[in-house]
């Protein structure tokens, strides 16, 4: 059963374009120029209960806007959405008690107070029973290893420690749906790994539904089985991690470890040399060329080991984003040309009508 249902969801912003200079600023007081920004364009999406979904895309793709819509922070321009049967932007208190939103670039904890003070405030806001609160705090602080930091002001915590506290605050009321907007942004490798392991364990234990946006592909590979790729406000892919790699990449990386004494000279004859780290050589081959090329290498070289791997997810998504951007540019150019043609036709029609009017006015009608 779908816990999140989105149909034709759109969000358009009207943005003021300020011109440079004092005179232009004065003119802007009386006549302003605006342009429309289509942050989300008619998105259709369903998410089942208990899914962990990655919502990916380049900057400005509409990921954060979608999460804000689903959280009820902003209203849509068009379309509908329900989360757990609630319309988010109606801001029903029953809905607010069932979801949580964590944004890696915004804090919900009081900066100058210890985290435990903010937790107590959340307890009162969500009306959490004292015994349940104690159990939840004990569980979360143990899993995240932050119990000793509860009495320390938030401003004195590291970025990774603050993010752990933010997650604790978001999960205090045991939400059924969790929206995560780049939760590991700016964190070091160790902190990222710790957050990943916590989210993976918590989601498996509680079976909550999580929608994650992230620019770190390690987060996606470690946590999500389903990917939704959005660009220019539209969904361009909805499926498995393996599916996007199969669809968007026809290449494979073949790493060959040569035997001792075997020269790496001439390896470029087998394909594009991606990396050389003697005695290992990594070749980039098309998927169809892998069997034949490996057969040639094994016949002509002494090989200790061979590894065939898919390209990194970052590379695959970069190719997807580039292709989508080119398609959008071509579509925009076609729309601009069509609009110009319509404008020319309209102008031509107006001129013809004007000439016809002058001609009829100059003739005498018997």
N, C-alpha and C positions, 0 to 999 in steps of 0.2 A: 504493500500500500504506500502510495506517494505521500510523504510528509511535507514536501515542498512542491507546490504546483505554480508554475509561471506561464502565462499566456499573453503574448503580444506586448510584453512590458517595454515601455519606452520612457526615456527621460531626456528632455531638451532644455538646455540652459540658454538664456539670453545674456550675452556677454557684451559689456561696454568696451568699445575700442577707443582708447584715449590717444589722441594725436600728440606729437612732440611739439614743445614750444609753448610760450606764454600765450600767444595770440590764439593758438589752437585750443588751449585750455579754456580761455574766455569764451570762445565760440561753443565749446562743449557744454557750457552752463545753460545754453539756450537750445542748441540743436545737437543731440548726441547721435553717434553712429553705433549701431549694435550689430552683432552677428549671432547666429544660432549655432550652438554646439550640441550635436547629437551624441550624448554620452552613452546612452543605451538605445538600441534600435530593435524593437519588436522581438524580444527574446522569448523563446519557448523552452521550458526546462522542467523536468520532473526529477526529484531526488527521493529515493526510497528511505524508509526508516532504517537507521543503523549504518548508512553508507558514509564513507570518508571520501569526499570528492575534492579534487584539485581544480581550482578555477584559475586558469592561466591566461596570460596575454601580456603584450608590451605595455609600457607606461601610456596611460591615457586610453586604454582599451575599454574601460567601463567596469572593471572588476570591483573596485571600491564603491562605485556608485550603486552597483547591483546589491552589494552587501548592505549599504545604507538603506536602500529601498526595502529589502527584506527585514531590516531591523526597525523600520518605521521612522527612521531619522528624517527622511525626506519623502515627499509625495511624488508619484509618477506623473508624467504627462499623459500617458495612455497605457492601456493594458490592465491586466489583473494579476494578482498573486495571493496565494494563501500559504501560510506556514502553520502546520498543526490545526488546520481549519480556521485560523484567524487571518484577517486582513491586516498586515503589519502597520500600515499608516493610520489605522483607526486607533492604535495605541491602547488597546484594551489591557487593563492591568493583569487579567488572566493570562494574556499572551506574554507580557513582560516578565512574568515569573517563570516562563518556560524556556526562554532562550538567553543567550549571552553573546556579547560582541567584544572581541579583543582586537585592538588596532595597535600594531607595533610602533606606530609613530605618535600615538596619543596616550596619555596617562589617565587612569581613573582613580589612582590613589593620591591622597594628600601628600604633597611633596615634603613638607616640613615635619610631618608626624610619622611615628612608627607605623608599619603596615598593619599591626594588630588593631590600631585605632580605626583605620579605614574598614577593616573586616567587621568590627563591631557596628559600624554605621551600616554596612551592607546587611548585617543580621537584622537590624531594625527596619530597614527599607523593605526587605523581602519577608519579614516576619518569620524568621527561622527559629524553630524551637531550640531552647538552650542545649538540650542533650544532643539533638541532631547537629547543631553548630559545633559543639565540642568534638563529636565524632568526625565530622567533615574536616575541620581544621587539623585534627591529629593525622588523619589519613593523607591529606594533601601536602602538609608540611613534611611528612615523613617521605612521601614519594619524591618530592622535589628537593629534599634535603635543605630546607630553609628554616627549620624550627629555631635555630640559634639566632636568626636575623629578625625575628618578629618584633623585638623591642628597639631596633635600630631605625633611625629616621630614613625614609625612602631616598632622600637626596644623597645619603652616604653609601647607598648600595651601588654595585656595578650594574652595567646594562643587563647582563644575563640574570643577575639576582632580581632586578626590578621586573623583568619579564616573568620570572617564576612567581613573583608576588601578584602580578597582574592576572596570571592564569588562576592562581588560588582565589583571588577575589571574584573572578568570573564564574568559578565553579562552586562557590559556596552554597548556592541555592539549588544545586543539582539540576542544571538545565537539561532539556531533552534535545535541544539544537544549539550548536556552538558555531559562531561565525568567527573565523580567524583571518585577519588581514595582515599578512606579512609578520607573523609573530617572531621570526628569527632574524629580522633585519638588523644588521650591524653587529650581530653576535659572533664570537669566535667559534672555531670548530668544535671545541669541547662543549660550550654552552649550547650550540645548535644540536649536537648529538644528545645531550641530556634532555632538552625540550622534546626532541623527536621521540626518544624512548618513553618519556612520560605520556605524551599524547597517544602513542601507539598502545601502551598498556591501559590507559584510562578508557580509550574508546572501545577496546576489546572487552574490558570488564563491564562497562556501563551500557554498551551498545547504543551510545548516543550518535546523533547525526552531525557530521562536521563538514562545513564548507570552508576550504582553505585557499587563500591566495598567497602566492610566494614567488619570488624570483630565484630562490635557491632550489635547484633541481634535486638536490640530495633530500630535501624535505619531501618532495613529491615521490621520489623513488622509494623512500623508506616508509611512507605512510599511505599512499593512495593507490587504489587499483583503477579508479575511473578518472579520466581527464575531460574537462570541458575547456576548450580553447576559444577565447573571445578576442576579437580584434575589431577596432573601429566600431565598437558597440554591438557587433553581431557575433553569434556563435558560429564558428567554422568547423568545429570538431567536437564530438561527444562520444567517447568510447574508452577503450582500455589503453594502457600505457604501451603494450606491445603493438596494438593496432595502429597507433600514430607513427611508430617507428617503421612498421611495414609499409604504411601508406606514404610517408614523407621521405623515406630514405631507401635508395636502391643499392647502397654501398655497405661494405663490411670492412672492418679493420682486422688484418691477419698478421699476428705477431709470430715470427719464426725465430726459434733459438737454435743457432748453429752449433755444431759439435766443435770441440776444441781443435784448433788448427785450421778450421774451415774459414776461408776468406769471405768477407762481406762484399768484396768487389763484384760488380755486375748484377747486384740484386735489383737494380732499376729495370732490368729487362723483363721482370715478372709483373711489374705494375708500378704505380706511383708510390715512391718511398715517403712515408709519413714521418718516421722517426728512426734514428739509428742509435742504439745503445749496446755496443758490442758485448756479448755475441748475439744480441737480439736486434732484429730488424722488423719494423712494422710497415706493412704495405696497405694501401687503400685500393680495394678492388670492388668491381660491381658484383652484386649478389650472384649473378649467373656465371661469372668468371672464376669464382672461388674454387670449385672442384677441379677444373682443368688446370688452373695455375698451381694449386697444391700438388697435383700429380706430377707436373713438370719439376717443381722444386724438389720433391722427394726422389725423383729419378736422377737429378743432377747434383744434389747437395746432400751432405750428411747432417741430418736434423735430429736434435734432442727433444724438442717440444714444439707444438703448434697450438696457438689459441686464436679462435675466430670470434670476434666480438662485434656487436652493433655499435654504431657511432654514438658518442655521448648525447644524452637527451638535450643538453643545451644547444648542440649543433643542429639537431633535428628541429627543435622549436624555432631556432633562428631562421632556418630555411622556410618553415611554415609561415612565420611572421613576414619574411621578405616577400614570399609569393602572394600573401594576402594584401600587403601594402601595394604591390604592383597592380594587382587586380582592382583594388579600390581606386588607384590613380587613373587606370584606364577607364573605369566606370565614371569617375568624376569628369574626365575629359570628354567622354561621349555625351554625358548630360549637358556639359557646357556648350558643346557643338550643337546639340539638338536645340538648346535654348536660344543660341545665336541664330540658328536657322529660322526658328519660330519668330524671333524678333524681326529678322530681315523680311520674312513673308508678311508680317503685320505692317511693317513700314511700307512695303511695296503696295499692299492692298490699300492703305490709307492714301498714298499718292495717286493711285489709279482712281479712287473714289473722288478725290479732290479735283483731278483733271476732268472727270466726267461731269462733276457739278458745275464747273466753269463753262464747259462746252454747252450744256443744256441751258445755262443761264444766258448765253450769248445768242442763242437762236430765237427767232420769232415763231411763235406757235400760232398757226392760222385759226 
